[in-house]
Amino acid sequence: MNKKEMAAALAKRSGLSQVKALEILNVVFDAKEGLIASEVKSGEKVTIPGFGTFGAKMSAARVGTNPTNGTKMQIPARNRVRFTPGKTLKETVAG
């Protein structure tokens, strides 16, 4: 399901127009300025009960291997986005 299809499904379930549903999805999920992205970028966690938690985790610097030529290289530490699914979502997916 892509964003357009999700907006259509949200509009159908909620009675909103498809344009308004897409606007809501953009406010929440936009990768640069959405609510989730801005909270995670500022170091906060976003928890949606039953669904899961979005957060950031710092990965440590490490030595890696360049797959092209096999040389060792330093990989710097960086922030990574992390999603941990909630119990209800895990149970729903597992069946």
Summary of the structure (lengths in Angstrom):
residues: 95
radius of gyration: 18.3
end to end distance: 19.8
largest distance: 57.4
contacts: 207
relative contact order: 0.12
helix: 41%
strand: 28%
